[in-house]
Amino acid sequence: MKTNIINRVLEAVRDMATIWGDEMKMTVKDEGVLIFFIIVPLLYPLLYAWIYNNEVVHEVPVAIVDQSHSHDSREFIRMCDASADVKVAYYCNSLDEAKELVGRQIVHGVLFFPTNYASSIARGEQANVSVYCDMSLMLTYKAILQTTTNVSQRLGSKIQMQRKPGYTNRDDEVTTHPLDIEEVQIFNATGGYGNAVLPGVLIVIIQQTLLLGIGLAAGTSRERNRHASLVPISRHHNGLLRIVAGKALCYAMLYAVITAYLVLVVPKIFSFTTLAGGRELLGLLTPFVLSCIFFGMTVSCLIRYRENVILIVVFTSLILLFLTGISWPKSNIPAFWQGVSWIFPSTFGVKGFLTVSSMGGTLADCAAEIKALWIQTVVYFFLTCIVYDIQIRRSK
């Protein structure tokens, strides 16, 4: 009895090792799979992080339309130009001329001073400054809007002190700033775009490249009818489990190294915030990588041609990034799309990784995400067994 059990175990291990070896050889020999499994994960994050390494933009060019031609308007312009984020590049005679510069991407914003700007201030009325920004670039829009807002507040405080002077400097401070507000940026000390977005992008890259590589490998197997070679193994006891486990082991071994590179090396190279320890990363990323592998194996059997894998995965990657809630508040996403996002491992992987890496959380803080990832791993594992069984039956 014991001998039979040992023989079955050894036979299962040999079958898994054979499948693992065949899958590893195909990965190395197939240029498409090799690119998406090795080259893209190594180079793509470096390119993305290098682009956003500066994190904030400075000296954003703007155009000025000053119809006031007054000391007050020139003071406003000088203060904007003296800031670190805005640069006065052009003076225009009309809004149409300034809009043409924006359309040609020579400037990214326009400051418009009406003719009654100085007279409104002199009469004690509210003066208006119109700010037009190029909304296609979020960082430039933010720089222009924040600079003009800060300048208007400072000039407003100056005008208020001139009209209601206090006996001491402290009286002036209380008059102009009755509430002392201190801005503290939580979990993003630099206030940069890279620290905010890159951690989530790295997790999406893991899922994206796994889906691409597994999909291409499955497409090659169907084109060359490699599933026929799995028929003898599938007839054994738990044959499907051996096939799925052998292939998954190959992908898991490759992405154990790739994932460590993405979450440990890339952030260190570009000095992005990393607060997670080894225990937190291992506890979160293990179910995430496994769920991505089995999800990719399931999807790969539903897409017939390998070229379609590239089109579908690349097209949906940006959508999945938005559904994670990293660039758009989760509370503002409709309930239907939130439900759709639960299908994909990246939804829970990104949220959990931000908790442990950017916020310094523990495994207990992202327990719900880890639980969801393990559920996805189990569900997609059985779905993979089902679709592989169908594929092998068709290849007989």
Kinemage of the C-alpha trace (Angstrom):
@kinemage 1
@onewidth
@group {chain A} dominant
@subgroup {mainchain}
@vectorlist {calphas} color= white
{ca met a 1} P 0.000 0.000 0.000
{ca lys a 2} L 2.742 2.419 0.989
{ca thr a 3} L 4.747 1.432 -2.067
{ca asn a 4} L 1.813 2.250 -4.351
{ca ile a 5} L 1.373 5.647 -2.719
{ca ile a 6} L 5.066 6.445 -3.046
{ca asn a 7} L 5.070 5.334 -6.690
{ca arg a 8} L 2.053 7.549 -7.425
{ca val a 9} L 3.700 10.509 -5.756
{ca leu a 10} L 6.929 9.983 -7.674
{ca glu a 11} L 4.993 9.591 -10.910
{ca ala a 12} L 3.109 12.842 -10.229
{ca val a 13} L 6.368 14.640 -9.457
{ca arg a 14} L 7.945 13.311 -12.679
{ca asp a 15} L 4.952 14.430 -14.735
{ca met a 16} L 5.009 17.899 -13.152
{ca ala a 17} L 8.763 18.134 -13.727
{ca thr a 18} L 8.325 17.116 -17.369
{ca ile a 19} L 5.622 19.727 -17.941
{ca trp a 20} L 7.675 22.337 -16.086
{ca gly a 21} L 10.700 21.573 -18.257
{ca asp a 22} L 8.712 21.706 -21.500
{ca glu a 23} L 7.121 25.006 -20.520
{ca met a 24} L 10.462 26.494 -19.515
{ca lys a 25} L 12.044 25.425 -22.832
{ca met a 26} L 9.149 26.932 -24.791
{ca thr a 27} L 9.472 30.171 -22.809
{ca val a 28} L 13.157 30.468 -23.667
{ca lys a 29} L 12.733 29.503 -27.338
{ca asp a 30} L 9.610 31.579 -28.066
{ca glu a 31} L 10.782 35.151 -28.704
{ca gly a 32} L 7.361 36.663 -28.030
{ca val a 33} L 6.972 34.951 -24.670
{ca leu a 34} L 10.555 35.779 -23.731
{ca ile a 35} L 9.999 39.462 -24.492
{ca phe a 36} L 6.894 39.757 -22.319
{ca phe a 37} L 8.223 37.570 -19.500
{ca ile a 38} L 11.745 39.008 -19.264
{ca ile a 39} L 12.489 42.052 -21.416
{ca val a 40} L 9.314 44.071 -20.802
{ca pro a 41} L 9.259 43.652 -16.975
{ca leu a 42} L 12.940 44.613 -16.808
{ca leu a 43} L 12.888 47.701 -19.041
{ca tyr a 44} L 9.323 49.031 -19.049
{ca pro a 45} L 9.258 50.015 -15.325
{ca leu a 46} L 12.617 51.778 -15.692
{ca leu a 47} L 11.319 53.833 -18.601
{ca tyr a 48} L 8.083 54.693 -16.808
{ca ala a 49} L 9.841 55.625 -13.547
{ca trp a 50} L 12.482 57.652 -15.387
{ca ile a 51} L 9.793 59.715 -17.140
{ca tyr a 52} L 8.161 60.619 -13.807
{ca asn a 53} L 11.391 60.823 -11.802
{ca asn a 54} L 11.172 64.620 -11.493
{ca glu a 55} L 7.693 64.114 -9.978
{ca val a 56} L 6.698 67.791 -10.271
{ca val a 57} L 6.914 70.331 -13.084
{ca his a 58} L 8.564 73.758 -12.875
{ca glu a 59} L 8.634 76.885 -15.054
{ca val a 60} L 5.398 76.113 -16.893
{ca pro a 61} L 5.098 78.751 -19.682
{ca val a 62} L 1.994 80.961 -19.627
{ca ala a 63} L 0.733 83.852 -21.749
{ca ile a 64} L -0.473 87.172 -20.300
{ca val a 65} L -3.389 89.226 -21.618
{ca asp a 66} L -3.212 92.433 -19.579
{ca gln a 67} L -5.955 94.874 -20.525
{ca ser a 68} L -5.583 96.747 -17.229
{ca his a 69} L -2.003 97.984 -17.802
{ca ser a 70} L -1.829 98.991 -14.147
{ca his a 71} L 0.622 98.711 -11.282
{ca asp a 72} L -1.609 96.123 -9.599
{ca ser a 73} L -1.745 93.824 -12.618
{ca arg a 74} L 2.014 94.085 -13.167
{ca glu a 75} L 2.613 93.208 -9.506
{ca phe a 76} L 0.456 90.091 -9.888
{ca ile a 77} L 2.390 89.107 -13.021
{ca arg a 78} L 5.787 89.670 -11.369
{ca met a 79} L 4.863 87.473 -8.398
{ca cys a 80} L 3.691 84.673 -10.693
{ca asp a 81} L 6.876 84.900 -12.750
{ca ala a 82} L 9.005 84.839 -9.574
{ca ser a 83} L 7.453 81.536 -8.463
{ca ala a 84} L 9.177 78.219 -9.146
{ca asp a 85} L 6.306 76.654 -11.081
{ca val a 86} L 5.200 79.345 -13.551
{ca lys a 87} L 7.122 81.285 -16.182
{ca val a 88} L 5.665 84.294 -18.007
{ca ala a 89} L 6.637 83.519 -21.601
{ca tyr a 90} L 4.433 85.747 -23.793
{ca tyr a 91} L 2.386 88.948 -23.641
{ca cys a 92} L -0.627 88.985 -25.951
{ca asn a 93} L -3.036 91.689 -27.044
{ca ser a 94} L -6.150 89.482 -27.033
{ca leu a 95} L -7.482 86.162 -25.799
{ca asp a 96} L -7.645 84.845 -29.349
{ca glu a 97} L -3.915 85.365 -29.749
{ca ala a 98} L -3.261 83.615 -26.436
{ca lys a 99} L -5.556 80.712 -27.341
{ca glu a 100} L -3.567 80.209 -30.535
{ca leu a 101} L -0.382 79.840 -28.474
{ca val a 102} L -2.108 77.279 -26.245
{ca gly a 103} L -3.314 75.374 -29.303
{ca arg a 104} L 0.244 75.207 -30.634
{ca gln a 105} L 1.464 73.986 -27.197
{ca ile a 106} L 3.812 76.956 -26.884
{ca val a 107} L 2.199 77.861 -23.552
{ca his a 108} L 0.013 75.797 -21.217
{ca gly a 109} L -2.101 78.542 -19.689
{ca val a 110} L -3.352 82.118 -19.972
{ca leu a 111} L -3.794 84.855 -17.326
{ca phe a 112} L -6.380 87.472 -18.310
{ca phe a 113} L -6.639 90.839 -16.523
{ca pro a 114} L -9.774 92.849 -17.445
{ca thr a 115} L -9.724 96.630 -17.915
{ca asn a 116} L -11.428 97.260 -14.548
{ca tyr a 117} L -8.944 95.169 -12.523
{ca ala a 118} L -7.120 98.090 -10.846
{ca ser a 119} L -10.212 100.315 -10.528
{ca ser a 120} L -12.108 97.515 -8.752
{ca ile a 121} L -9.303 97.192 -6.195
{ca ala a 122} L -9.199 100.979 -5.702
{ca arg a 123} L -12.967 101.107 -5.053
{ca gly a 124} L -12.781 98.278 -2.543
{ca glu a 125} L -14.616 95.873 -4.833
{ca gln a 126} L -13.745 92.322 -5.741
{ca ala a 127} L -11.342 92.164 -8.677
{ca asn a 128} L -11.264 89.223 -11.077
{ca val a 129} L -8.357 87.459 -12.757
{ca ser a 130} L -9.297 84.765 -15.273
{ca val a 131} L -7.037 81.726 -15.495
{ca tyr a 132} L -7.254 79.470 -18.566
{ca cys a 133} L -5.367 76.167 -18.386
{ca asp a 134} L -4.604 73.336 -20.763
{ca met a 135} L -6.517 70.488 -19.073
{ca ser a 136} L -4.887 67.787 -21.204
{ca leu a 137} L -1.847 67.869 -18.872
{ca met a 138} L -2.750 67.455 -15.226
{ca leu a 139} L 0.622 68.476 -13.785
{ca thr a 140} L 0.845 71.753 -15.726
{ca tyr a 141} L -2.748 72.600 -14.845
{ca lys a 142} L -1.994 71.987 -11.176
{ca ala a 143} L 1.140 74.160 -11.249
{ca ile a 144} L -0.608 77.134 -12.876
{ca leu a 145} L -3.710 76.968 -10.698
{ca gln a 146} L -1.818 76.612 -7.419
{ca thr a 147} L 0.570 79.449 -8.257
{ca thr a 148} L -2.163 81.908 -9.208
{ca thr a 149} L -4.211 80.941 -6.151
{ca asn a 150} L -1.259 81.516 -3.816
{ca val a 151} L -0.421 84.867 -5.438
{ca ser a 152} L -4.032 86.065 -5.204
{ca gln a 153} L -4.178 85.136 -1.511
{ca arg a 154} L -0.953 86.988 -0.744
{ca leu a 155} L -2.051 90.104 -2.601
{ca gly a 156} L -5.456 89.899 -0.957
{ca ser a 157} L -3.824 89.831 2.479
{ca lys a 158} L -1.647 92.813 1.534
{ca ile a 159} L -4.665 94.853 0.405
{ca gln a 160} L -6.570 93.920 3.547
{ca met a 161} L -3.731 95.106 5.807
{ca gln a 162} L -3.523 98.434 3.946
{ca arg a 163} L -7.212 99.112 4.524
{ca lys a 164} L -7.442 97.883 8.096
{ca pro a 165} L -4.000 98.382 9.594
{ca gly a 166} L -3.418 96.941 13.053
{ca tyr a 167} L -1.325 98.341 15.878
{ca thr a 168} L 1.207 95.488 15.674
{ca asn a 169} L 2.367 92.924 13.157
{ca arg a 170} L 0.517 90.289 15.135
{ca asp a 171} L -2.730 92.195 14.637
{ca asp a 172} L -2.102 92.179 10.890
{ca glu a 173} L -1.462 88.429 10.945
{ca val a 174} L -4.690 87.740 12.821
{ca thr a 175} L -6.646 90.009 10.479
{ca thr a 176} L -5.359 88.409 7.290
{ca his a 177} L -5.070 84.835 8.586
{ca pro a 178} L -7.694 84.242 11.274
{ca leu a 179} L -7.221 80.494 10.762
{ca asp a 180} L -3.628 79.244 10.564
{ca ile a 181} L -3.687 76.256 8.210
{ca glu a 182} L -0.723 73.923 7.860
{ca glu a 183} L -0.722 71.561 4.891
{ca val a 184} L 0.768 68.114 5.567
{ca gln a 185} L 0.985 65.625 2.693
{ca ile a 186} L 0.255 62.179 4.114
{ca phe a 187} L 2.000 59.136 2.573
{ca asn a 188} L 3.560 61.281 -0.179
{ca ala a 189} L 6.150 63.562 1.375
{ca thr a 190} L 7.460 64.791 -1.974
{ca gly a 191} L 3.991 65.592 -3.305
{ca gly a 192} L 5.103 64.056 -6.599
{ca tyr a 193} L 3.214 62.126 -9.242
{ca gly a 194} L 5.721 59.263 -9.299
{ca asn a 195} L 5.367 58.420 -5.608
{ca ala a 196} L 1.593 58.474 -5.949
{ca val a 197} L 1.141 56.391 -9.099
{ca leu a 198} L 4.247 54.253 -9.689
{ca pro a 199} L 3.576 51.629 -6.939
{ca gly a 200} L 0.210 50.811 -8.471
{ca val a 201} L 1.633 50.793 -11.986
{ca leu a 202} L 4.263 48.230 -10.965
{ca ile a 203} L 1.552 45.846 -9.758
{ca val a 204} L -0.434 46.314 -12.971
{ca ile a 205} L 2.741 45.593 -14.969
{ca ile a 206} L 3.091 42.235 -13.190
{ca gln a 207} L -0.453 41.281 -14.152
{ca gln a 208} L -0.168 42.688 -17.673
{ca thr a 209} L 3.058 40.900 -18.594
{ca leu a 210} L 1.873 37.609 -17.069
{ca leu a 211} L -1.319 37.708 -19.118
{ca leu a 212} L 0.620 38.549 -22.273
{ca gly a 213} L 3.263 35.870 -21.780
{ca ile a 214} L 0.850 33.104 -20.782
{ca gly a 215} L -1.537 34.045 -23.588
{ca leu a 216} L 1.212 33.928 -26.213
{ca ala a 217} L 2.478 30.598 -24.879
{ca ala a 218} L -1.015 29.100 -24.999
{ca gly a 219} L -1.547 30.431 -28.529
{ca thr a 220} L 1.687 28.806 -29.682
{ca ser a 221} L 0.655 25.506 -28.079
{ca arg a 222} L -2.677 25.539 -29.929
{ca glu a 223} L -1.051 26.415 -33.252
{ca arg a 224} L 1.403 23.524 -32.908
{ca asn a 225} L -1.126 21.211 -31.215
{ca arg a 226} L 1.071 20.712 -28.175
{ca his a 227} L -1.973 19.903 -26.069
{ca ala a 228} L -2.038 16.498 -27.750
{ca ser a 229} L 1.156 15.575 -25.871
{ca leu a 230} L -0.673 16.166 -22.592
{ca val a 231} L -3.352 13.559 -23.308
{ca pro a 232} L -1.429 10.617 -21.735
{ca ile a 233} L -0.798 12.599 -18.554
{ca ser a 234} L -4.413 13.778 -18.350
{ca arg a 235} L -5.595 10.132 -18.259
{ca his a 236} L -3.738 9.479 -15.019
{ca his a 237} L -5.224 10.038 -11.596
{ca asn a 238} L -5.260 13.809 -10.944
{ca gly a 239} L -3.687 14.292 -14.367
{ca leu a 240} L -5.184 17.737 -14.872
{ca leu a 241} L -3.818 18.880 -11.525
{ca arg a 242} L -0.332 17.787 -12.578
{ca ile a 243} L -0.577 19.675 -15.870
{ca val a 244} L -1.852 22.885 -14.311
{ca ala a 245} L 0.600 22.687 -11.395
{ca gly a 246} L 3.574 22.037 -13.682
{ca lys a 247} L 2.828 25.008 -15.904
{ca ala a 248} L 2.017 27.273 -12.951
{ca leu a 249} L 5.289 26.297 -11.270
{ca cys a 250} L 7.225 27.459 -14.325
{ca tyr a 251} L 5.500 30.861 -14.339
{ca ala a 252} L 5.778 31.228 -10.555
{ca met a 253} L 9.535 30.584 -10.565
{ca leu a 254} L 10.079 33.186 -13.279
{ca tyr a 255} L 7.921 35.810 -11.609
{ca ala a 256} L 9.347 35.266 -8.161
{ca val a 257} L 12.471 36.954 -9.510
{ca ile a 258} L 10.646 39.503 -11.691
{ca thr a 259} L 8.324 40.563 -8.856
{ca ala a 260} L 11.214 40.998 -6.435
{ca tyr a 261} L 12.949 43.193 -9.006
{ca leu a 262} L 9.853 45.334 -9.584
{ca val a 263} L 8.895 45.980 -5.953
{ca leu a 264} L 12.381 46.175 -4.421
{ca val a 265} L 14.939 47.279 -7.004
{ca val a 266} L 13.000 49.755 -9.181
{ca pro a 267} L 11.734 51.943 -6.280
{ca lys a 268} L 15.237 52.013 -4.777
{ca ile a 269} L 16.803 53.121 -8.056
{ca phe a 270} L 14.512 56.149 -8.285
{ca ser a 271} L 14.213 56.826 -4.526
{ca phe a 272} L 10.472 56.278 -4.348
{ca thr a 273} L 8.802 55.663 -0.994
{ca thr a 274} L 9.058 52.018 0.155
{ca leu a 275} L 7.941 51.225 3.702
{ca ala a 276} L 7.023 47.549 3.363
{ca gly a 277} L 9.069 44.791 4.988
{ca gly a 278} L 9.817 41.354 3.604
{ca arg a 279} L 7.034 39.677 5.591
{ca glu a 280} L 4.373 42.067 4.284
{ca leu a 281} L 5.543 41.792 0.676
{ca leu a 282} L 5.683 38.003 0.790
{ca gly a 283} L 2.266 37.705 2.429
{ca leu a 284} L 0.604 39.981 -0.137
{ca leu a 285} L 2.434 39.257 -3.380
{ca thr a 286} L 2.339 35.453 -3.102
{ca pro a 287} L -1.443 35.212 -3.563
{ca phe a 288} L -1.354 38.087 -6.048
{ca val a 289} L 1.146 36.395 -8.381
{ca leu a 290} L -0.637 33.031 -8.077
{ca ser a 291} L -4.023 34.586 -8.822
{ca cys a 292} L -2.536 36.368 -11.864
{ca ile a 293} L -1.019 33.108 -13.116
{ca phe a 294} L -4.244 31.094 -12.871
{ca phe a 295} L -6.283 34.019 -14.193
{ca gly a 296} L -3.931 34.243 -17.167
{ca met a 297} L -4.105 30.484 -17.780
{ca thr a 298} L -7.908 30.647 -17.707
{ca val a 299} L -8.115 33.597 -20.085
{ca ser a 300} L -5.482 32.130 -22.423
{ca cys a 301} L -7.783 29.206 -23.219
{ca leu a 302} L -10.603 31.564 -24.174
{ca ile a 303} L -8.553 33.539 -26.750
{ca arg a 304} L -7.858 31.540 -29.887
{ca tyr a 305} L -5.066 33.473 -31.624
{ca arg a 306} L -1.941 34.759 -29.903
{ca glu a 307} L -2.126 38.113 -31.710
{ca asn a 308} L -5.495 38.806 -30.091
{ca val a 309} L -3.914 38.460 -26.655
{ca ile a 310} L -1.722 41.514 -27.233
{ca leu a 311} L -4.636 43.606 -28.507
{ca ile a 312} L -6.980 42.724 -25.641
{ca val a 313} L -4.490 42.942 -22.769
{ca val a 314} L -2.877 46.199 -23.896
{ca phe a 315} L -6.282 47.802 -24.524
{ca thr a 316} L -7.675 46.837 -21.115
{ca ser a 317} L -4.563 47.683 -19.061
{ca leu a 318} L -5.378 51.397 -18.805
{ca ile a 319} L -8.992 50.593 -17.896
{ca leu a 320} L -7.841 48.228 -15.143
{ca leu a 321} L -5.480 50.902 -13.810
{ca phe a 322} L -8.409 53.314 -13.439
{ca leu a 323} L -10.557 50.629 -11.796
{ca thr a 324} L -7.948 50.124 -9.054
{ca gly a 325} L -8.775 53.582 -7.675
{ca ile a 326} L -5.214 54.853 -7.799
{ca ser a 327} L -5.830 57.682 -10.260
{ca trp a 328} L -9.560 58.192 -9.688
{ca pro a 329} L -11.355 57.927 -6.292
{ca lys a 330} L -12.914 54.539 -5.725
{ca ser a 331} L -15.987 56.198 -4.222
{ca asn a 332} L -16.672 57.979 -7.533
{ca ile a 333} L -16.591 54.787 -9.608
{ca pro a 334} L -20.096 53.418 -10.361
{ca ala a 335} L -21.105 50.303 -8.440
{ca phe a 336} L -21.340 48.239 -11.632
{ca trp a 337} L -17.728 48.937 -12.572
{ca gln a 338} L -16.583 48.330 -9.019
{ca gly a 339} L -18.159 44.889 -9.299
{ca val a 340} L -16.395 44.303 -12.622
{ca ser a 341} L -13.065 45.277 -11.044
{ca trp a 342} L -13.354 42.432 -8.523
{ca ile a 343} L -12.728 39.973 -11.359
{ca phe a 344} L -9.137 41.142 -11.780
{ca pro a 345} L -6.310 40.502 -9.270
{ca ser a 346} L -4.840 43.968 -9.873
{ca thr a 347} L -7.786 45.615 -8.077
{ca phe a 348} L -6.877 44.033 -4.754
{ca gly a 349} L -3.151 43.815 -5.449
{ca val a 350} L -2.735 47.551 -6.032
{ca lys a 351} L -4.743 48.543 -2.969
{ca gly a 352} L -2.879 46.094 -0.745
{ca phe a 353} L 0.526 47.104 -2.084
{ca leu a 354} L -0.177 50.805 -1.522
{ca thr a 355} L -1.208 49.970 2.043
{ca val a 356} L 1.999 48.157 2.931
{ca ser a 357} L 4.497 50.017 0.730
{ca ser a 358} L 3.355 53.642 0.609
{ca met a 359} L 1.455 53.815 3.924
{ca gly a 360} L 3.601 51.492 6.027
{ca gly a 361} L 0.684 49.201 6.884
{ca thr a 362} L 0.834 45.639 8.183
{ca leu a 363} L -0.689 42.420 6.887
{ca ala a 364} L -3.628 42.981 9.217
{ca asp a 365} L -4.331 46.322 7.518
{ca cys a 366} L -4.718 44.637 4.122
{ca ala a 367} L -6.274 41.378 5.348
{ca ala a 368} L -9.379 41.900 3.186
{ca glu a 369} L -7.265 42.257 0.018
{ca ile a 370} L -5.167 39.177 0.860
{ca lys a 371} L -8.307 37.146 1.510
{ca ala a 372} L -9.801 38.265 -1.812
{ca leu a 373} L -6.594 37.320 -3.659
{ca trp a 374} L -6.553 33.827 -2.131
{ca ile a 375} L -10.208 33.374 -3.119
{ca gln a 376} L -9.341 34.424 -6.672
{ca thr a 377} L -6.412 31.983 -6.664
{ca val a 378} L -8.643 29.045 -5.712
{ca val a 379} L -11.454 29.999 -8.103
{ca tyr a 380} L -9.175 30.580 -11.084
{ca phe a 381} L -7.244 27.376 -10.329
{ca phe a 382} L -10.394 25.276 -10.736
{ca leu a 383} L -11.470 27.283 -13.768
{ca thr a 384} L -8.048 26.608 -15.295
{ca cys a 385} L -8.490 22.876 -14.723
{ca ile a 386} L -11.890 23.001 -16.437
{ca val a 387} L -10.761 24.935 -19.524
{ca tyr a 388} L -7.591 22.840 -19.849
{ca asp a 389} L -9.687 19.681 -19.741
{ca ile a 390} L -11.800 21.037 -22.596
{ca gln a 391} L -8.688 22.011 -24.582
{ca ile a 392} L -7.082 18.561 -24.167
{ca arg a 393} L -10.299 16.787 -25.169
{ca arg a 394} L -10.503 18.875 -28.338
{ca ser a 395} L -6.881 18.113 -29.252
{ca lys a 396} L -7.351 14.332 -29.164
